[in-house]
Amino acid sequence: MTRLNTVDKIFQVIKNNSKRLFTFDNYCQVNIFKLKTTGEIIREKREKKGLLLRHVSAQLDIDTAILSKIERGERKVTREQITKLADILELDIKSLLIQYLSEKILYEIQDEDLGIEALKVAEERAQYIKANMKK
């Protein structure tokens, strides 16, 4: 089976699934996001759309050098900038916010020996709080 046939079959399964939550493009974005940094995603999409750093930075109302540093991972992006970038670059806002938040969490726990365990406890607590807020 060729790669093209495999991709076509995957696309058909996703397309035919009436309960799907994501479009095929969003499905690919979510899985690709897991492998790249927020900055890499922003740069790739900006370049794919043929937008220059100066055009996007002007829309964000930031200096071109700052956007360049964000793309290279040398500067942190803000939540407000993420929202604007998703709109400008026509990226799925939910996926981009998840990517942004996951990097913030990773930054805080990456050097901690108990980071993964703490993350699991935080997840349980978040689920507990969410469940009890509905009552």
Secondary structure, 3 states (H helix, E strand, C coil): CCHHHHHHHHHHHHHHCCCCCCCHHHHHHHHHHCCCCHHHHHHHHHHHCCCCHHHHHHHHCCCHHHHHHHHHCCCCCCHHHHHHHHHHHCCCHHHHHHHHHHHHHHHHHCCCCCHHHHHHHHHHHHHHHHHHHCC
